[in-house]
Amino acid sequence: MEYIEGENLKDLIKKEGKMPEKRALKIIKQIAMALSEAHSKKIIHRDIKPHNIMVTKDNLVKVADFGIAKAATSSTITTVGDAIGSVHYFSPEQARGGYMDERSDIYSLGIVLYELLFGTLPFNGDTPVNIALKHLHSRVEIPKEMEGEISEGTKALILKMTQRSLDKRYLDVLS
C-alpha cells in the first residue's frame, strides 16, 4: 500500500468545518476520477466516506481502503447480514442488502459532497438501523439556511447523486 503523507478528509472536515463550494467540487472531482478508474475495471468500492479519502499536503486526493470493494457482476448483492460499510454513507440499496453497482458509490459520494459543503450529514439517528432507515425512506434535502450558499448546479448535483432509486442517479461517476 502506498504511504500517503497528509490527512483523511474526515479530519480535515473536523478541523476546518464546511468548505467553500469550489474547493469541495475540486475534491469530489478527484474522488470521481479515482472511482471512474475502479469502475472501469468493474470494481465497486462500497465504503466511500471521508475517512477513506486522503488529502496530501499538495491537495492531491487519494481514495483508500478498497478492503470491502467487490467486483461488479450482474448479481452483485449484499445480504442484510453482510451489510458492510459506514451507515452514514450507505446507499439505500446497501442498507436494504440489495443489488449494488457503480451507482451505489455515486450515492455515497453525494453524501460526502453534502458533508463537505454543509459540515454535517443529511441523516442522523440514535442507532445505525435508524440511520439506515432514513437512507431508505427519506430524501436528502438541502438545509434551508444554506440555500444561498451553493449554486443551483451544485444543489442539483447533490440531489441527483443521492436519489433513493439507482435508476434516477447518474449512470456513471463522471456524468
Secondary structure by P-SEA (a helix, b strand, c coil): ccccccccaaaaaaacccccaaaaaaaaaaaaaaaaaaaaacccccccccccbbbccccbbbbccccccccccccccccccccccccccccccccccccccaaaaaaaaaaaaaaaaccccccccccaaaaaaaaacccccccccccccccaaaaaaaaaaaccccccccccccc
